[in-house]
């Protein structure tokens, strides 16, 4: 049986396969540490073979990917000055292949299919965590938090917040018929329950802000381009005011509601340690993934101070500081440009061009990732949902035209003959 390739690579026709591939990817991002490398192989298996199905689609306007490509090349080059070249080489290859999969997804999967696949994947991931039902004791907080099958409350909080987000944007922009209300209800209820149980301050505080922005962008649909620009300027000014007020004292109040203080449970100390570490190799860094290595004195010290008995899976809780330490100012600049270019690209598309629901959805995703980038490293590692969504959103900035088949002289003659007959 021959399967039409449009069912695999055409964004307008591959909803079933595309949603399946996204759901498999989310399961792999969430539980590869639990079920082993078989999930990573499954992740590659649903995306990389699509190159053989229609390589022309993937090569069209490939030059638009120059910025992520430059970052990927720089990560690979860091092996030459890395303090742990073997680890850097392996992780760099993983990250580059991860970017490649996101590129393929962006060229073959529509935003609607991504949303459906994300909802299916997130629901199954959270359902499994509910079955596991594990809790973790946070020594620094002195609290017990639900982690399910994840290793930390922040991971499950991120997944749950994405579940809420994709449910709401699907119902607001993408649903077709009332049955969608009943199909998404279990996912949004489960996501909200998991977010509440995890007690993740970052995820709980960021999702309302993102949904408020999405609501504002949705309302601009009825406005002309002129008024959209006015709202954008007012919103940007309001963001500056909110930021100033937050640092003037409101931040402590908000954190207190989650049982935190202004040190963010030791994160400000971590940032200070990361900044000091970055000064040792400020331009190029110590090499990608070459800081948190077992046996290295500074990594062992911080693991010990923060009671990380596994001596793995720890970081500086800030994307830019982590990039500074591992890749220096060059790498931190590149990842910052990727994040800002993607965020601005989708917001500017709404402000200065034709309003599209896809741009609203991806702008919301990018705002969520941008907020979290100051306290997490969701976009800096391979095989995690944040980096996949970042590069998917970046590659979606390039509008790839659909190739039309050429009409031959014979077909033109036959059509003319049929019209006369």
NORTAUR-V694327 format. One line per field, one symbol per residue. phi: phi as a letter, one per 20 degrees, with the letter a starting at -180 (. if undefined). psi: psi as a letter, one per 30 degrees, with the letter a starting at -180 (. if undefined). A space follows every 10 residues. Layout:
phi = ???
psi = ???
This chain:
phi = .eegfffdce gecdgfffff fffffffffe cffeenffff fffffedfff fffbffffef lfffefffff ffffgfffff cffcgfffff ffffffffff ffffffeccf fffgffffff ffffffffff ffmedceeff emcecfcmee ebffffffff ffffffffff ffcdfcnfff fffegfffff ffffffffle fffffeffff ffffffffff gedfgfffff ffffffffff fffffffeqf gffffffdmd cfellnffff ffffffffff bfedneofmd eecfoegfff ffgffdleff lamdaelagf fffffecmff ffffffffff ffffgffffe edcffcffff ffffgfffff fffecccfdd dfmcfffffg fgfffffeee fffdffeeff ffffffffff e
psi = kkkkfffefj fffheeeeee eeeeeeeeee gffefafeee eeeeffeeff efeifeeffk hfffgeeeee eeeeeeffff gkfieeeeee eeeeeeeeee eeeeeeffkl eeeeeeeeee eeeeeeeeee eehklkkjee eglkkkfbgl flfeeeeeee eeeeeeeeee eeffljlffe eeefeeeeee eeeeeeefhj eeeefeeeee eeeeeeeeff eflleefeee eeeeeeeeee eeeeeefffe eeeeeffggl affhhfeeee eeeeeeeffe ifefafkkgg eikkfkeeee eeeeeghiff hlglaghjee eeeeeegaee eeeeeeeeee eeeeeeefee efakkkeeee eeeeeeeeee efffflhfgf llhleeeeee eeeefffjjj kkkkkkklee eeeeeeeeee .
